[in-house]
């Protein structure tokens, strides 16, 4: 849980960068289909991923607020 709390900001930054970057070309030789909404889909997927990261962070903070006092009372 502490790992989630410490690293969520970096993961959110990487997700923002991935949302705004241009897709790289595919050189595998297979024909590609054109998706005119690819940029929009990338942004929507990024927003959804950020929402998941923020919820996971909220749950980790909530858990640690419960866990630390409980673990200290045992010791």
N, CA, C and O atoms as CSV, one atom per row, in Angstrom:
chain,resi,resn,atom,element,x,y,z
A,1,UNK,N,N,0.812,-1.186,0.000
A,1,UNK,CA,C,0.000,0.000,0.000
A,1,UNK,C,C,0.866,1.264,0.000
A,1,UNK,O,O,0.545,2.252,-0.661
A,2,UNK,N,N,1.943,1.214,0.737
A,2,UNK,CA,C,2.835,2.373,0.773
A,2,UNK,C,C,3.445,2.621,-0.602
A,2,UNK,O,O,3.664,3.768,-0.990
A,3,UNK,N,N,3.718,1.544,-1.337
A,3,UNK,CA,C,4.247,1.677,-2.695
A,3,UNK,C,C,3.252,2.425,-3.578
A,3,UNK,O,O,3.645,3.295,-4.356
A,4,UNK,N,N,1.976,2.095,-3.461
A,4,UNK,CA,C,0.945,2.775,-4.246
A,4,UNK,C,C,0.922,4.261,-3.906
A,4,UNK,O,O,0.854,5.107,-4.797
A,5,UNK,N,N,0.978,4.572,-2.615
A,5,UNK,CA,C,0.946,5.963,-2.180
A,5,UNK,C,C,2.162,6.726,-2.711
A,5,UNK,O,O,2.038,7.870,-3.149
A,6,UNK,N,N,3.319,6.098,-2.672
A,6,UNK,CA,C,4.554,6.770,-3.101
A,6,UNK,C,C,4.653,6.952,-4.612
A,6,UNK,O,O,5.278,7.909,-5.067
A,7,UNK,N,N,4.056,6.063,-5.401
A,7,UNK,CA,C,4.298,6.057,-6.841
A,7,UNK,C,C,3.123,6.482,-7.708
A,7,UNK,O,O,3.262,6.541,-8.930
A,8,UNK,N,N,1.988,6.775,-7.126
A,8,UNK,CA,C,0.821,7.119,-7.935
A,8,UNK,C,C,1.036,8.398,-8.728
A,8,UNK,O,O,0.623,8.469,-9.886
A,9,UNK,N,N,1.665,9.403,-8.149
A,9,UNK,CA,C,1.907,10.657,-8.881
A,9,UNK,C,C,2.721,10.416,-10.148
A,9,UNK,O,O,2.421,10.984,-11.199
A,10,UNK,N,N,3.749,9.578,-10.053
A,10,UNK,CA,C,4.571,9.285,-11.227
A,10,UNK,C,C,3.768,8.534,-12.290
A,10,UNK,O,O,3.922,8.793,-13.484
A,11,UNK,N,N,2.914,7.608,-11.862
A,11,UNK,CA,C,2.102,6.859,-12.810
A,11,UNK,C,C,1.100,7.770,-13.514
A,11,UNK,O,O,0.846,7.612,-14.708
A,12,UNK,N,N,0.537,8.715,-12.779
A,12,UNK,CA,C,-0.401,9.661,-13.386
A,12,UNK,C,C,0.323,10.545,-14.397
A,12,UNK,O,O,-0.221,10.829,-15.464
A,13,UNK,N,N,1.536,10.982,-14.082
A,13,UNK,CA,C,2.324,11.788,-15.024
A,13,UNK,C,C,2.613,11.005,-16.299
A,13,UNK,O,O,2.501,11.546,-17.399
A,14,UNK,N,N,2.990,9.719,-16.154
A,14,UNK,CA,C,3.255,8.890,-17.331
A,14,UNK,C,C,1.991,8.713,-18.172
A,14,UNK,O,O,2.058,8.695,-19.401
A,15,UNK,N,N,0.859,8.586,-17.520
A,15,UNK,CA,C,-0.399,8.427,-18.246
A,15,UNK,C,C,-0.735,9.698,-19.023
A,15,UNK,O,O,-1.175,9.621,-20.170
A,16,UNK,N,N,-0.530,10.872,-18.409
A,16,UNK,CA,C,-0.753,12.138,-19.117
A,16,UNK,C,C,0.175,12.239,-20.332
A,16,UNK,O,O,-0.250,12.683,-21.399
A,17,UNK,N,N,1.421,11.835,-20.180
A,17,UNK,CA,C,2.363,11.884,-21.298
A,17,UNK,C,C,1.937,10.931,-22.412
A,17,UNK,O,O,2.050,11.260,-23.593
A,18,UNK,N,N,1.453,9.764,-22.038
A,18,UNK,CA,C,1.010,8.784,-23.025
A,18,UNK,C,C,-0.228,9.299,-23.772
A,18,UNK,O,O,-0.401,9.026,-24.960
A,19,UNK,N,N,-1.088,10.046,-23.064
A,19,UNK,CA,C,-2.285,10.592,-23.695
A,19,UNK,C,C,-1.945,11.626,-24.749
A,19,UNK,O,O,-2.612,11.696,-25.781
A,20,UNK,N,N,-0.924,12.427,-24.511
A,20,UNK,CA,C,-0.613,13.519,-25.420
A,20,UNK,C,C,0.434,13.169,-26.464
A,20,UNK,O,O,0.743,14.001,-27.317
A,21,UNK,N,N,0.981,11.977,-26.424
A,21,UNK,CA,C,2.018,11.607,-27.390
A,21,UNK,C,C,1.391,11.113,-28.687
A,21,UNK,O,O,0.226,10.718,-28.723
A,22,UNK,N,N,2.166,11.144,-29.723
A,22,UNK,CA,C,1.740,10.668,-31.029
A,22,UNK,C,C,2.095,9.195,-31.124
A,22,UNK,O,O,3.177,8.784,-30.703
A,23,UNK,N,N,1.200,8.410,-31.666
A,23,UNK,CA,C,1.464,6.983,-31.821
A,23,UNK,C,C,2.616,6.731,-32.778
A,23,UNK,O,O,2.810,7.472,-33.741
A,24,UNK,N,N,3.369,5.692,-32.509
A,24,UNK,CA,C,4.510,5.379,-33.374
A,24,UNK,C,C,4.058,4.484,-34.528
A,24,UNK,O,O,3.092,3.734,-34.392
A,25,UNK,N,N,4.752,4.562,-35.654
A,25,UNK,CA,C,4.385,3.734,-36.802
A,25,UNK,C,C,4.662,2.263,-36.526
A,25,UNK,O,O,5.531,1.914,-35.727
A,26,UNK,N,N,3.912,1.422,-37.200
A,26,UNK,CA,C,4.038,-0.022,-37.043
A,26,UNK,C,C,4.727,-0.578,-38.291
A,26,UNK,O,O,4.208,-0.432,-39.398
A,27,UNK,N,N,5.871,-1.204,-38.127
A,27,UNK,CA,C,6.652,-1.687,-39.268
A,27,UNK,C,C,6.657,-3.202,-39.377
A,27,UNK,O,O,7.651,-3.771,-39.828
A,28,UNK,N,N,5.600,-3.866,-38.988
A,28,UNK,CA,C,5.599,-5.324,-39.030
A,28,UNK,C,C,5.148,-5.874,-40.371
A,28,UNK,O,O,5.185,-7.087,-40.579
A,29,UNK,N,N,4.722,-5.010,-41.286
A,29,UNK,CA,C,4.359,-5.459,-42.615
A,29,UNK,C,C,2.898,-5.824,-42.776
A,29,UNK,O,O,2.456,-6.089,-43.894
A,30,UNK,N,N,2.144,-5.845,-41.709
A,30,UNK,CA,C,0.730,-6.178,-41.786
A,30,UNK,C,C,-0.054,-4.927,-42.195
A,30,UNK,O,O,0.289,-3.815,-41.793
A,31,UNK,N,N,-1.095,-5.114,-42.988
A,31,UNK,CA,C,-1.897,-3.943,-43.353
A,31,UNK,C,C,-2.613,-3.379,-42.124
A,31,UNK,O,O,-3.017,-4.119,-41.227
A,32,UNK,N,N,-2.757,-2.067,-42.106
A,32,UNK,CA,C,-3.383,-1.411,-40.969
A,32,UNK,C,C,-4.718,-0.836,-41.390
A,32,UNK,O,O,-4.923,-0.483,-42.552
A,33,UNK,N,N,-5.613,-0.748,-40.439
A,33,UNK,CA,C,-6.876,-0.080,-40.695
A,33,UNK,C,C,-6.775,1.332,-40.146
A,33,UNK,O,O,-6.101,1.577,-39.145
A,34,UNK,N,N,-7.432,2.228,-40.792
A,34,UNK,CA,C,-7.404,3.625,-40.358
A,34,UNK,C,C,-8.512,3.847,-39.336
A,34,UNK,O,O,-9.676,3.545,-39.602
A,35,UNK,N,N,-8.160,4.365,-38.192
A,35,UNK,CA,C,-9.131,4.684,-37.156
A,35,UNK,C,C,-9.119,6.200,-36.968
A,35,UNK,O,O,-8.196,6.737,-36.356
A,36,UNK,N,N,-10.124,6.891,-37.481
A,36,UNK,CA,C,-10.130,8.346,-37.354
A,36,UNK,C,C,-10.322,8.826,-35.919
A,36,UNK,O,O,-10.089,9.998,-35.625
A,37,UNK,N,N,-10.741,7.944,-35.031
A,37,UNK,CA,C,-10.976,8.317,-33.630
A,37,UNK,C,C,-9.879,7.816,-32.693
A,37,UNK,O,O,-10.078,7.771,-31.480
A,38,UNK,N,N,-8.738,7.444,-33.235
A,38,UNK,CA,C,-7.676,6.867,-32.410
A,38,UNK,C,C,-7.189,7.845,-31.344
A,38,UNK,O,O,-6.944,7.446,-30.205
A,39,UNK,N,N,-7.047,9.103,-31.698
A,39,UNK,CA,C,-6.592,10.099,-30.727
A,39,UNK,C,C,-7.593,10.287,-29.608
A,39,UNK,O,O,-7.222,10.381,-28.438
A,40,UNK,N,N,-8.866,10.342,-29.970
A,40,UNK,CA,C,-9.911,10.486,-28.957
A,40,UNK,C,C,-9.955,9.270,-28.035
A,40,UNK,O,O,-10.114,9.404,-26.822
A,41,UNK,N,N,-9.814,8.086,-28.624
A,41,UNK,CA,C,-9.818,6.867,-27.816
A,41,UNK,C,C,-8.629,6.834,-26.855
A,41,UNK,O,O,-8.760,6.384,-25.716
A,42,UNK,N,N,-7.472,7.311,-27.314
A,42,UNK,CA,C,-6.295,7.339,-26.455
A,42,UNK,C,C,-6.536,8.275,-25.271
A,42,UNK,O,O,-6.154,7.956,-24.145
A,43,UNK,N,N,-7.163,9.419,-25.511
A,43,UNK,CA,C,-7.453,10.369,-24.427
A,43,UNK,C,C,-8.472,9.775,-23.455
A,43,UNK,O,O,-8.298,9.868,-22.240
A,44,UNK,N,N,-9.528,9.168,-23.983
A,44,UNK,CA,C,-10.545,8.567,-23.109
A,44,UNK,C,C,-9.971,7.428,-22.278
A,44,UNK,O,O,-10.288,7.301,-21.095
A,45,UNK,N,N,-9.132,6.603,-22.887
A,45,UNK,CA,C,-8.497,5.517,-22.131
A,45,UNK,C,C,-7.572,6.075,-21.059
A,45,UNK,O,O,-7.488,5.522,-19.962
A,46,UNK,N,N,-6.884,7.158,-21.364
A,46,UNK,CA,C,-6.015,7.794,-20.374
A,46,UNK,C,C,-6.805,8.349,-19.205
A,46,UNK,O,O,-6.402,8.197,-18.051
A,47,UNK,N,N,-7.932,8.993,-19.495
A,47,UNK,CA,C,-8.780,9.526,-18.422
A,47,UNK,C,C,-9.296,8.402,-17.537
A,47,UNK,O,O,-9.305,8.527,-16.313
A,48,UNK,N,N,-9.725,7.301,-18.153
A,48,UNK,CA,C,-10.208,6.161,-17.382
A,48,UNK,C,C,-9.092,5.575,-16.514
A,48,UNK,O,O,-9.324,5.210,-15.362
A,49,UNK,N,N,-7.885,5.486,-17.068
A,49,UNK,CA,C,-6.754,4.948,-16.305
A,49,UNK,C,C,-6.397,5.866,-15.130
A,49,UNK,O,O,-6.076,5.387,-14.043
A,50,UNK,N,N,-6.455,7.172,-15.347
A,50,UNK,CA,C,-6.170,8.123,-14.263
A,50,UNK,C,C,-7.216,8.003,-13.162
A,50,UNK,O,O,-6.886,8.069,-11.978
A,51,UNK,N,N,-8.479,7.827,-13.550
A,51,UNK,CA,C,-9.531,7.632,-12.546
A,51,UNK,C,C,-9.263,6.387,-11.707
A,51,UNK,O,O,-9.445,6.409,-10.489
A,52,UNK,N,N,-8.836,5.316,-12.339
A,52,UNK,CA,C,-8.522,4.076,-11.620
A,52,UNK,C,C,-7.341,4.300,-10.672
A,52,UNK,O,O,-7.368,3.853,-9.525
A,53,UNK,N,N,-6.308,4.992,-11.154
A,53,UNK,CA,C,-5.138,5.258,-10.313
A,53,UNK,C,C,-5.511,6.108,-9.098
A,53,UNK,O,O,-5.033,5.854,-7.992
A,54,UNK,N,N,-6.358,7.111,-9.299
A,54,UNK,CA,C,-6.759,7.968,-8.180
A,54,UNK,C,C,-7.609,7.205,-7.168
A,54,UNK,O,O,-7.474,7.414,-5.962
A,55,UNK,N,N,-8.477,6.329,-7.647
A,55,UNK,CA,C,-9.290,5.529,-6.723
A,55,UNK,C,C,-8.411,4.549,-5.949
A,55,UNK,O,O,-8.604,4.350,-4.750
A,56,UNK,N,N,-7.452,3.941,-6.634
A,56,UNK,CA,C,-6.530,3.029,-5.961
A,56,UNK,C,C,-5.724,3.771,-4.905
A,56,UNK,O,O,-5.477,3.239,-3.823
A,57,UNK,N,N,-5.315,4.994,-5.211
A,57,UNK,CA,C,-4.577,5.818,-4.257
A,57,UNK,C,C,-5.453,6.134,-3.042
A,57,UNK,O,O,-4.996,6.045,-1.902
A,58,UNK,N,N,-6.706,6.502,-3.289
A,58,UNK,CA,C,-7.618,6.823,-2.197
A,58,UNK,C,C,-7.811,5.618,-1.276
A,58,UNK,O,O,-7.819,5.763,-0.053
A,59,UNK,N,N,-7.964,4.449,-1.854
A,59,UNK,CA,C,-8.132,3.238,-1.056
A,59,UNK,C,C,-6.870,2.916,-0.270
A,59,UNK,O,O,-6.956,2.476,0.877
A,60,UNK,N,N,-5.707,3.127,-0.860
A,60,UNK,CA,C,-4.452,2.859,-0.160
A,60,UNK,C,C,-4.271,3.805,1.020
A,60,UNK,O,O,-3.826,3.385,2.089
A,61,UNK,N,N,-4.611,5.081,0.836
A,61,UNK,CA,C,-4.508,6.047,1.937
A,61,UNK,C,C,-5.479,5.671,3.050
A,61,UNK,O,O,-5.124,5.703,4.228
A,62,UNK,N,N,-6.687,5.321,2.678
A,62,UNK,CA,C,-7.689,4.926,3.672
A,62,UNK,C,C,-7.217,3.701,4.453
A,62,UNK,O,O,-7.353,3.652,5.676
A,63,UNK,N,N,-6.667,2.723,3.755
A,63,UNK,CA,C,-6.177,1.510,4.415
A,63,UNK,C,C,-5.023,1.833,5.354
A,63,UNK,O,O,-4.984,1.338,6.481
A,64,UNK,N,N,-4.085,2.658,4.901
A,64,UNK,CA,C,-2.931,2.975,5.745
A,64,UNK,C,C,-3.342,3.776,6.977
A,64,UNK,O,O,-2.736,3.630,8.039
A,65,UNK,N,N,-4.369,4.625,6.845
A,65,UNK,CA,C,-4.864,5.351,8.013
A,65,UNK,C,C,-5.440,4.395,9.048
A,65,UNK,O,O,-5.377,4.668,10.247
A,66,UNK,N,N,-5.999,3.278,8.598
A,66,UNK,CA,C,-6.510,2.267,9.519
A,66,UNK,C,C,-5.382,1.372,10.022
A,66,UNK,O,O,-5.334,1.027,11.203
A,67,UNK,N,N,-4.474,0.998,9.120
A,67,UNK,CA,C,-3.465,-0.013,9.449
A,67,UNK,C,C,-2.406,0.485,10.396
A,67,UNK,O,O,-2.032,-0.230,11.325
A,68,UNK,N,N,-1.907,1.692,10.192
A,68,UNK,CA,C,-0.809,2.187,11.052
A,68,UNK,C,C,-1.191,2.200,12.528
A,68,UNK,O,O,-0.435,1.658,13.334
A,69,UNK,N,N,-2.313,2.783,12.929
A,69,UNK,CA,C,-2.662,2.744,14.353
A,69,UNK,C,C,-2.881,1.310,14.868
A,69,UNK,O,O,-2.536,0.987,16.005
A,70,UNK,N,N,-3.453,0.469,14.018
A,70,UNK,CA,C,-3.683,-0.924,14.440
A,70,UNK,C,C,-2.366,-1.667,14.649
A,70,UNK,O,O,-2.223,-2.424,15.609
A,71,UNK,N,N,-1.404,-1.453,13.749
A,71,UNK,CA,C,-0.120,-2.139,13.899
A,71,UNK,C,C,0.690,-1.585,15.075
A,71,UNK,O,O,1.426,-2.321,15.732
A,72,UNK,N,N,0.547,-0.281,15.332
A,72,UNK,CA,C,1.263,0.304,16.455
A,72,UNK,C,C,0.681,-0.129,17.799
A,72,UNK,O,O,1.405,-0.202,18.791
A,73,UNK,N,N,-0.608,-0.415,17.838
A,73,UNK,CA,C,-1.213,-0.873,19.091
A,73,UNK,C,C,-0.812,-2.298,19.418
A,73,UNK,O,O,-0.834,-2.684,20.587
A,74,UNK,N,N,-0.450,-3.085,18.432
A,74,UNK,CA,C,-0.007,-4.459,18.659
A,74,UNK,C,C,1.408,-4.458,19.240
A,74,UNK,O,O,1.723,-5.266,20.113
A,75,UNK,N,N,2.239,-3.573,18.766
A,75,UNK,CA,C,3.644,-3.536,19.182
A,75,UNK,C,C,3.793,-2.944,20.498
A,75,UNK,O,O,4.911,-2.835,21.002
